[in-house]
């Protein structure tokens, strides 16, 4: 949904309620877990810290959507718990207008491990794009570095997103860079 101005909290709540039972806008769920030769996959894997304490902070950051704490993008409800089935609205300000997009947490990544944590969210049919994105943190077994991984496959669904594909690709790359910095900030914070 593209908007000329920022939606009110009531409009965002209504959007979330309407999103609750919507299906994902793509198939199959899990498409970015493996190589997907028929789709362009973007991936960023960077060190954001070192050791178990930084991993704990990185895990806590992902659990509270800190990777989206980047100024021009917000997740609603704010600080909603991460669990399979959770519905979120992603509000984005770009090029002088706003978009509101529905996503669902579709699966966990990493399993019950004390060195790997993550999840994937998939787009709903009220999202301008279709696709899936993984957010994951893990400890590199060789270096002890805490790594942050974003892996995504997406394609335009709305006519405006299709027409603006070069700009959409630039915004996606900017999101990956800003998300990395948000995670680095979250890991540096000391309690």
C-alpha positions in Angstrom: 0.0 0.0 0.0 1.5 3.3 -1.1 0.5 6.5 0.8 1.1 10.2 0.3 1.7 10.7 4.0 2.5 8.8 7.1 -0.4 6.6 8.2 -1.9 7.3 11.6 -1.5 4.7 14.5 -5.2 3.8 13.9 -4.6 3.1 10.2 -1.5 1.0 11.0 -3.6 -1.0 13.6 -6.4 -1.5 11.0 -3.8 -2.7 8.5 -2.4 -5.2 11.0 -5.8 -6.5 11.8 -6.6 -6.9 8.1 -3.3 -8.7 7.5 -3.8 -11.3 10.1 -5.4 -14.0 7.9 -3.8 -13.1 4.6 -1.7 -15.7 2.8 1.9 -15.2 1.8 2.4 -13.7 -1.7 4.9 -16.3 -2.9 5.7 -20.0 -3.0 7.3 -22.0 -1.6 7.8 -20.8 1.9 11.5 -21.5 2.6 12.7 -20.4 -0.8 15.8 -18.6 0.5 16.9 -21.5 2.8 18.6 -23.1 -0.2 20.0 -21.9 -3.5 17.1 -20.6 -5.7 18.3 -20.6 -9.3 15.1 -19.1 -10.7 15.3 -16.0 -8.3 17.8 -13.4 -7.6 19.1 -13.8 -4.1 20.8 -11.0 -2.2 23.0 -11.9 0.8 25.1 -10.0 3.2 27.2 -11.7 5.9 29.3 -9.5 8.1 31.0 -9.6 11.5 29.3 -7.5 14.1 31.0 -8.6 17.2 33.1 -11.4 18.9 32.4 -14.0 21.5 29.4 -15.3 23.4 28.4 -12.0 25.1 28.2 -10.2 21.7 26.2 -13.2 20.4 23.8 -12.9 23.3 23.3 -9.2 22.5 22.9 -9.9 18.8 20.3 -12.6 19.5 18.4 -10.2 21.8 18.6 -7.5 19.1 17.0 -9.8 16.5 14.3 -10.9 19.0 13.2 -7.2 19.2 13.6 -6.3 15.5 16.6 -4.0 16.2 17.9 -4.9 12.7 15.1 -2.6 11.4 16.0 0.3 13.7 17.2 2.4 10.8 15.2 5.6 10.8 13.4 5.4 7.4 11.8 2.0 8.2 9.8 0.9 11.2 8.2 -2.4 12.2 4.7 -2.4 13.9 3.7 -3.4 16.4 7.0 -2.1 17.8 9.0 -4.6 19.7 6.5 -7.4 18.9 7.9 -10.8 19.9 9.5 -12.9 17.2 7.6 -16.2 16.8 6.5 -18.2 13.8 3.1 -16.8 12.8 3.7 -13.2 14.0 2.3 -10.6 11.7 4.1 -7.3 11.3 3.5 -4.1 9.2 6.7 -2.6 7.7 6.4 1.1 7.3 8.9 2.7 4.8 9.5 6.3 3.9 11.0 6.6 0.5 11.2 9.3 -2.2 8.7 11.6 -0.4 6.0 9.0 0.2 5.2 6.0 2.4 4.5 2.4 1.9 2.9 0.0 4.4 3.6 -3.7 3.8 2.5 -6.9 5.6 4.9 -9.7 6.6 4.7 -12.9 8.6 7.4 -14.7 10.5 7.4 -18.0 8.5 10.1 -20.1 10.1 13.0 -20.2 12.6 16.6 -20.5 11.4 19.3 -22.4 13.3 17.4 -24.6 15.6 18.0 -25.0 19.3 21.7 -23.8 19.4 23.6 -21.5 21.6 25.7 -20.3 18.7 23.0 -19.7 16.0 19.7 -17.9 16.0 17.4 -16.4 13.4 14.1 -16.4 11.6 12.6 -15.6 8.2 9.7 -13.4 7.3 7.7 -13.6 4.2 5.6 -11.1 2.4 1.8 -11.1 2.5 -0.4 -10.3 -0.4 -0.7 -6.7 0.8 3.0 -6.1 0.3 4.4 -4.2 -2.8 7.0 -7.0 -3.3 6.8 -10.7 -3.0 9.5 -12.8 -1.3 11.3 -13.9 1.8 14.1 -12.7 4.0 16.2 -14.4 6.6 17.8 -12.5 9.5 20.4 -14.6 11.4 23.2 -14.3 13.8 25.8 -17.0 14.5 29.3 -17.5 16.0 31.9 -18.4 13.4 33.5 -21.6 14.7 36.9 -20.7 13.4 37.2 -17.0 14.4 34.7 -16.6 17.2 33.3 -13.7 15.4 29.6 -13.0 15.7 28.2 -12.9 12.2 25.0 -11.2 11.0 23.4 -12.6 7.8 20.6 -11.2 5.7 19.5 -13.4 2.8 16.6 -12.3 0.6 14.8 -13.1 -2.6 12.1 -10.7 -3.8 10.3 -9.5 -6.9 7.8 -6.7 -7.7 4.1 -7.3 -7.1 2.6 -3.9 -7.5 2.8 -1.9 -10.7 4.6 1.0 -9.0 7.2 -1.4 -7.5 7.7 -3.0 -10.9 8.1 0.4 -12.7 10.5 1.6 -10.0 12.6 -1.6 -9.8 16.0 0.2 -10.1 15.0 2.4 -7.2 13.6 -0.6 -5.3 16.9 -2.4 -5.7 18.8 0.6 -4.4 16.6 0.8 -1.4 17.0 -2.9 -0.7 20.8 -2.5 -0.8 20.5 0.5 1.5 18.4 -1.5 3.9 21.1 -4.2 4.1 23.8 -1.6 4.9 21.7 0.2 7.4 20.5 -3.0 9.0 24.2 -4.1 9.5 24.9 -0.8 11.2 21.8 -1.2 13.4 23.0 -4.6 14.5 26.5 -3.4 15.2 25.1 -0.6 17.4 22.9 -3.1 19.3 25.9 -5.4 19.9 28.1 -2.5 21.2 25.5 -1.4 23.7 26.5 -2.6 27.2 23.8 -3.3 29.8 
